[in-house]
Amino acid sequence: MNMLLQQALADALKHSDDSSASIDSGGNVGIGTENDDVVADEPCPVPNQKLPTEQPVRQLIEVKPLNEKAILVTLKRGMYRPYISDASATEEYGAGRVNKHLFDGRDNLVKRTVAKFTAVYTYVNDNTVPWAVGQRMLNMMTWSDFTSGLRGLVDDAYASIDTLCDNWDQVVQTDFARIQQIGNAKGNPNLANINDYPDVDDLRSRFSIDVQYSPIPKVDDFDPRFGMSEEEKSSLQRQLDDVQTTAATHVVEQMVKPLGEAVKKLSIPIGEDGSVFRDSLIDNMVEVADRMNRVCLSDDPVIRKQITELNALASGLAGSKEIIRHSPNARSQAKTDIESLMGKMKGLVL
């Protein structure tokens, strides 16, 4: 871990309880320490109206700045692309560019290696929320689990390169023979070209994974000597607020996806085409509820409540898979419950 990241983590732990921004359910924002009292504005009394002796207390939302909750993750990935431009075919068609696809199919060492590198990318995206193009935000509370899982996937990816390189000559000869057979069948004996394949050293150099971590900027960190105006600081803070809103929306949208798929499937009557119920329909809901609970950076209790409700609904349905599989009434009830929760979630992002 680089020194910059270590300092960011240390600062987060040191200051996580020192100060916070608070926002009440009416949308009022206040900044204070734990010893400060945040008082909501009271409405003006109506003449001759008897006021209650005790005023209801609004719920306060503890809002921590992003730099105290998350760090940035940047994944740079290089891969060998198993296709090559076919100059003669491109010239023949006279439009666009024709690519020759090498190593057709999924059951070969090239595609297996590419799949390992794709798994790294998928893992990073699934366990983080958006920051900017090419960058994601990682919940600090999941740092240990995230990095442990990522290391395992990266090790698998590099091990697959070793296996591919050790068998490269045989892999190339097998694919060359496949393309040669296709060329002969089409009356194009020159379709197969051994020069289309990189040598083993070139192949290895095309695969790479680089994961970088960095702290999220904080407006107060900018030294006044840099000449940043208050207006510019306000603009930066708005950008950070927008990022946090986008991250919360991302969490809700991720939860809506498996709910929509479940509703679509459960709407098909048992016995009709496409009505086959698979366990993964519910398992996906359970998985996304658990994952969004870990990646969520929002301090909004409404967002947290939707995650909790999805987890409760998915867990209940998981214990009733066989009934849902065979009972029209159970399917109908499950569909109604899922639609109800999905409607609440969609209301948060519209």
N, C-alpha and C positions, 0 to 999 in steps of 0.2 A: 504494500500500500504506500503511495507516495506521501511526502510530508504534508502537502497541501490538504490531502484528504484526511490524514490523521488529525490535523488541526481543526478541520470542519467538524469531524465527529466529536472531538473533545469539546469544542465550543457548544455544540448542540446539547451534549449531556450536561454541561455546566449551566447553560442558560435556559434549559427547557422549562424550569419551574420558576425562573426569576421574574419573567415578565410575559405578558400576553396581550393580544388584542381581543376585545370582547364585543360580540354583536348580539343584540337581543332579538327576540322573535319579531319585533316590529321593524327591524332593519337598521337600528341605531348602533353606531360603532363607537367604542371608547377604548382608550389605551390606559392601562394602569398596572400597578404591582399588586401582589396578593393581599396587601394591607389596605388597598384603596376600596372605597365603596362606589359601585357604579349604580347610579339611580336613573331610572327611566323617567322621561318627561311625563308629568301627570296632566290629564285633560282638565280644562277649566270647568269648575263646578257650575251646574245649572241653577239659577235662583230658585229657592224654595224646595230644592231636591234634597232629600235626606241621603247623605253619603254613608256608605258602609264604614264600620269602625275599623276594619282591616282591609287594606288594599291588596289585591292579588299580586303576587310577585312574578314577574316575567322570567322565563327561563333564559339564562345566559349561555352563549356558545363560546367556549374558549378557543380562540383562533391563534394558532401558532404560525409564525412566518415560515415560508417554505424551507428556508435554509436550516431550520431547526428540525425539520421532519424528513427531509429527503436529500439525496445527492444525485448528481447527473451521471448517467451511464452512456458511453459512446461505444458502439460496436462497429469495428471495421473488419470486413470479411472479404477475402479473395478466394475465388474458386475457378477451376478449369471448366470452361463451357464446351460441352461435347457436340459442337456443331461448327461448320466452317462454310464460308461463302463459296458457292459454286459459280465461278465466273462464266463458264460456257453456257450453263443453263440460264443464267441471268441474261446473257446476251441473246440467247435464243428466244426467251419470252419477251424481252424488250420493255419490261415494266417491273419496277420494284427490285428486290434482291432475293435470289433463290439461295437458301441455305441447305447444305447437306448435313443431315443429322447422323452423327456417329453414335455407336453404342446404343442401338435402339432397345426399348424395353426397360423394365425396372430391375430385372434379376441379373445384374452384372456388377462387377466391382466398382466401375465408374459411378453408376447411379447410386450405389450404396454409399460411396464416399460423399457424393454431393448431398445425399439425404442427411448424413451426419452433420454436415456444415449447416444445412438448412435447419436442423433441429436446434442448433445453438441460437440462430436468429429468432426462431419461434419462441424459444424459452425466454430470451431477453424481452421480447415484445409482450409475451403473456404475463410476465411478472413485474412489469413496470407500467407507467402511464406516460402519455406524451408530454414532451417539453418543446422541442423544435424538430425540424427535419434532421434525421440522423442522430437525435439525442432523446433519451428517455429519463424519467425520474424514478428513482428507487426509494421505497419506504425504508428509512434507516432501521426500523424495527425488524426488518426481514433480511438485513445484511448478511448475517451468518448463514442462514438457510439458502439464500440466493447464491452467494458466492460458492458455497459447497456444491450445490447442484450444477452450477455453471462449470466449475472445474471438472466435474465428472464428464459432462458433455464435450468439453474441449479436448479432454484426454482421449475420449472415444473417437473424436474427429481426426486427431493426429494419428491415432493408431490405425485408422482406416486408410490413411495415406500410405503408411508403411506397408500395409498389406497390398494395396494397389500397386505401389512401385515394385515390390518384390515379384509381382506376377505380371508386370506391364507387358513384357514381350508376348506372352501367351494371350493376354487380353487383346492386344493390337492385332495379332494374327487371326484370332477368331472373328473380330469385327471386319477386318479387311476381307476375309473370305465371304462374309455375309454380303457386303456391299458389292463385291465382285460378282457374286451370283445374281444380285439384282440387276447389275449393269448388263450382264450377258443376256438376261431374260428380256431386257428392254432394248437390246441392240446397241448398247453403249458400253463397250468393253473398257473404256477409259474412266468409267465412273469411280472405280476404286483407285486410290492413289495413296501409297504408303507415306508420302510426304505430308499428308493431312494430319498425321499423328505426331505429337511432340515427343522428343526423347524423354527419358525418365527424369533427368535433372530439370528440364524445362517444366515437366509436369509437376514435380514436387514444388517448384518455386511459385506456381500459380495458386497454391492453396495457402491461406494464412488466416489467422484470427488475432485481432488486437482489441482488447477491452480496456477502456480508459475510464477512470472515475474522477470527478471534479466537484467542488462545492458549488452550491447555488448562490448567486450573488445576493447581497443585501444592500439596500439603498444606503444605510448608515455607514457601510464600509468604504464608500467613496470619499476620499480625502478632499476637504474643501479647497485645498491648494490646486486641485485639478481643474477648478473653475466650473464645476457643475452647478447650474442654477437650481433654485427651488422648483421652478417649472419643469426642468429636465428630470429632477428627482421624482416629482409627482408622476411624470410620464412613465418612468421606469417602474414605479410602484404599481401603476395601473396595468402595465404589461405583466407584472408578477401576479396580480390579482386575476387577470384574464387567463393566465396559464393555469391557475388553481381551479378556476371555473371550468375550463376545458377538461382538466383531469377528472373532475367530478362527473362531468357529462359523459366522459369516456367510460367510467365505471358503470354508470346506469345503462349505457348503450350495450356494453358487453353482457349485462344481465338480461337485457331484453331479447337478445338474439336467440338463446336456447328456448326461451318462453314462446317466442313466435314460431319456432320450428315445431315445438310440442303441440301448440294449438292447431297448426296446419295438419299435422299427422292425426291427432285425435278427432279432427273434424270428419275424417273419412270413416264411414260406417264399416263395422267388422264384416269381412267377407268380400269387400270390394277391392279393386286394384289399388295398391299403395297403402292398404290398411294395416300391414304387418307391423306389430309393435315390437320394438327392440329395446333392450334395457338401456342402451346408450342414450336414449331420448331423455330419460330421467337422470342417468349418471352425469350427463353434460350439465344439467342444472345444478346438481350437487357440487360438481367440480368448480363451476364458475362462481358459485356463492362463496366457496372456500377461498378461491383465488382472489376475488375482488375484496374480500375482507382483509386480505394480506396487503394488497397493493394500494388500497384506498388511502388518500391523503386528506380527504375532506373532514373538517371538524363539524359539519352540518349533521345534527342528529337525524334529520329526515332521510339523508342518504344512508346513514348507518342503519336506520330502521328498515329501509327497503332491503338491505343486505341480510339483516336478521330474518325478515319475513320470507325472503327467497330461500334461505337455508332451512327454515322451519317447514315450508311447503315442500321443498325438494326432498327433505329427509322423510316426511310423511308419505310422499308418493313412492319413495324408494322401497318402503316396506309393504307397498300394495301393488307391486309390479304384476304379479300373476293375476290378481283380480282385474286390474286395468286391461291386461292382455285379452281377457275372455269375456268381460262383462260390459255390455253397452251402457248400462247405467253408471258404472264406475268411470268409464271413459268420459261420459257426459259431465259428471261431477268434477272430474279432474280438469277437463277443458274449461269449465266455468271458473274454477278456483284460479287457474293459471291466467285466464283472461282478466280476471279482477285485479290480480297483482300487476300484470303487465300494463293495465290501464293507469294504475298509480304511477308506475315508473315512467311511462311515456309523458305523463303530465309534468314531470320534472325536467324534461329536455326540450319541450316544445317552446 
